[in-house]
Structure formats: C-alpha cells, structure tokens
Amino acid sequence: MTYCVAIIVAAGRGQRFGGDGPKQYQALAGEPLLRRTLLAFCAHGRVDRVLAVIHADDALLFAEAADGLPNAHKLQPAVIGGAARQDSVRNGLEALAADPPAKVLIHDGARPLVDPRTIDAVIDALDKSAGAIPALPVVDTLKHVGAGNRIGDTVPRAGLYRAQTPQGFRFDAILTAHRQTTGQDFTDDAAIMEKLGHDVLIVPGDETNIKVTTMSDLARAHDLISETRTGQGFDVHKFGDGDGVWLCGVKVPHTHGLEGHSDADVALHAATDAILGAIGDGDIGQHFPPNDPTYRNASSDRFIRHAYDLMRARGGTLVHLDLTIICERPKVGPHRPKLVARIAEILGIEAHRVSVKATTTEGLGFTGRQEGIAAQAVATIRLPK
C-alpha cells in the first residue's frame, strides 16, 4: 500500500480573483502558482504520489505548468474535477480507490507557499487521529455585521482558528465520508469528517501558507518569496566633436558630443551596470566588450534592455531606478521629463519608477572644467529568494 498521496485541488475558476484565466495558472515570480504547489509536494520525501484535480478546459494549461517538474515520476495523470470543490475532491479520492494509500493530503492548488514542516506535522498527526489540519488561532476581534454595515455584536474569539491546507486524513475514512455526504455543502474536508463524528486534530499552521484568492494575495505572495537588492553603476565619457550628447536615450543638443565605442550614453551605461550589479551578473563590459565591432556606434537602449531582460528572466521586478547626471553643460533640467519618459519606454515600466537628477561639481574636477559628463545610478529590484 502506498504510504501517502497528495491531492491538489485545482479545478476552480477563481471568480473573485479577476485577471486573465484561472488564478492557479497566474504567474508568481515567473512560474504558475500551481507549478509551485505541485513542486512543494513532489519534493517532499514523505509524499509518494501527487494527483492534481483540474478543470476540463485546463488540460493544456496544466501540461505547461507541470512540464519538466522535478520528481515528475510522482505526478499521476490529472483527474477532471466536478461542479463544486467537494465534487472535485471526491473525484480525486475515487481515482485513488483502486490502489488506496494509507494517508491522503488534500491541498488547495492556489496555496503555493506551503512549508515542508507543515506537511510533516499533518502526516504525523494522522498516527493519532483520522484527520488533521493546520490552523492558526484568530487574533483579531470578530464582529457580526448586519444591514447597513452596523455591528450587531462581538464574537468571542477564544478557541477560534483559521483553517489551512493540506488537510490530512486516513484514506478509508475520508473516502467513506465523502461518499456518505454527496450532495451536501461543506466549506472544507475537515467539516465532512466532523459531521460524521470523526476526531480531527489541529496542528500549527503557518502565516506564509496563504491562499491566493485576490490580486492583493498574489502581490503578498510575491513579497513573501522575494528579497530586495540594490546595484550601483558609474560611468564617464569625455567630450569630443558633435552637436549633441545622448542621455537616457534622448539626444540633448550641445556644442560637443561624447566620445565612446557605442553612442556614449553615459546615463544608460551607468543604469545598465546598476541593474547588472543588483542581479550579480558582471558589468556592461562583460556583456558588450568595448573592442567588439558589433557594438560600434550602437544605441545604448540595447544595453539597458539586455540587463533588464536578464533580470526579468530570473523573476525580478525593477522597483526603482535612480539616476544622477553630473556635468556643468548641457543643462539637464529642461530635458528631465523626456529623459524619464524615454527610460520608461525602453523598459516598458511606469515612469514613476524612474528618477533622473542632475548636479554639478561647482567647477571642480574634469566635469567642472567641462571636459566630459559622469553619471551614477542605483537600481532597486526584487528577486525571488
């Protein structure tokens, strides 16, 4: 007999979520929520098999989400769910009945951050009881609210808990319970067991084991798995012949140009290094060698976009890019809105995530002598941990 099987319930439509498509296939740091959920159980050493219950319309989405999954040998062919969650769970249980496990875990497909310790605690509790669920004590004051948003009364919170998943059960008990309550309405699987008089134990839940129901939940999940990192960049180019300088992808009229192998956009070069520094991927010279004729007179849009795409490929988000241009001439202030807008356009981000400032060195140093322009940049990004 198989020791333990996890049923991942992912047949819902997520109507409260909004957005395009079912929530369980929405991206979390570059991967579908459901893929992360499947991985949590496929990677767990005490889970022998994993069975997903999906909507009939989602076969292709599921195949894409599960493609190349580590420990994919544990993953059984998906089962089609029913009209309600309870029907979907029962379909999953019936699919296991021919080769029943001793224990079964039932988990929401949109809970991608479940911790291995929570899974262990539920499995261990089934040695003592027919059912066990992770839960957290209610700490907020609870109110009954009536018509007109008027508070009716305060609900005592002693002994109240917030239920999570995976909810674990001895297989024979939960299958029988589901068969006996077909057509009845329950909010979770533990309630079915309670209805039939089975003991269900509580084990400690985890605040990070959130269920993604709304867009704000998805944003919170992203924050939970991400870390904030910063990178800095600095670049200098000297003046040469020309009638303008490239700054932030905009040609600013001037009495001189800037010398360089590419278009010498000192601001975008500094910004490129800042993004590369934040993701720990070298510097602009490594990605675009200055002696490579390919990049002769190249637009620096190409450089910063390359760094940005590398960041996005790792699931990163650019929180903010702060640029300071250092020169006596040309005056940057009148061009600042165009510079900000151009960077936002190149990267496809909101303009409020970009700051462009300018300063002088009060006549000191090479910039003070109007021999060239310097720029420094700081990029703040979020990357998956």
Stockholm file with secondary structure:
# STOCKHOLM 1.0

chainA/1-385         MTYCVAIIVAAGRGQRFGGDGPKQYQALAGEPLLRRTLLAFCAHGRVDRVLAVIHADDALLFAEAADGLPNAHKLQPAVIGGAARQDSVRNGLEALAADPPAKVLIHDGARPLVDPRTIDAVIDALDKSAGAIPALPVVDTLKHVGAGNRIGDTVPRAGLYRAQTPQGFRFDAILTAHRQTTGQDFTDDAAIMEKLGHDVLIVPGDETNIKVTTMSDLARAHDLISETRTGQGFDVHKFGDGDGVWLCGVKVPHTHGLEGHSDADVALHAATDAILGAIGDGDIGQHFPPNDPTYRNASSDRFIRHAYDLMRARGGTLVHLDLTIICERPKVGPHRPKLVARIAEILGIEAHRVSVKATTTEGLGFTGRQEGIAAQAVATIRLPK
#=GR chainA/1-385 SS CCSEEEEEEECCCCTTTCSSSCGGGSEETTEEHHHHHHHHHHTCTTCCEEEEEECGGGHHHHHHHHTTCTTGGGBCCCEECCSSHHHHHHHHHHHHTTSCCSEEEEEETTCTTCCHHHHHHHHHHTTTSSEEEEEEECCSCEEEECGGGCEEEEECCTTCEEECSCEEEEHHHHHHHHHHTTTCCCSSHHHHHHHTTCCEEEEECCTTCCCCCSHHHHHHHHHHTEEEEEEEEEEEEEEESSSEEEETTEEEECSSEECCSSCCCHHHHHHHHHHHHHHTCCCHHHHSCTTCGGGTTCCTHHHHHHHHHHHHHTTCEEEEEEEEEECSSSCCGGGHHHHHHHHHHHHTCCGGGEEEEEECCTTCHHHHTTSEEEEEEEEEEEEEC
#=GC SS_cons         CCSEEEEEEECCCCTTTCSSSCGGGSEETTEEHHHHHHHHHHTCTTCCEEEEEECGGGHHHHHHHHTTCTTGGGBCCCEECCSSHHHHHHHHHHHHTTSCCSEEEEEETTCTTCCHHHHHHHHHHTTTSSEEEEEEECCSCEEEECGGGCEEEEECCTTCEEECSCEEEEHHHHHHHHHHTTTCCCSSHHHHHHHTTCCEEEEECCTTCCCCCSHHHHHHHHHHTEEEEEEEEEEEEEEESSSEEEETTEEEECSSEECCSSCCCHHHHHHHHHHHHHHTCCCHHHHSCTTCGGGTTCCTHHHHHHHHHHHHHTTCEEEEEEEEEECSSSCCGGGHHHHHHHHHHHHTCCGGGEEEEEECCTTCHHHHTTSEEEEEEEEEEEEEC
//
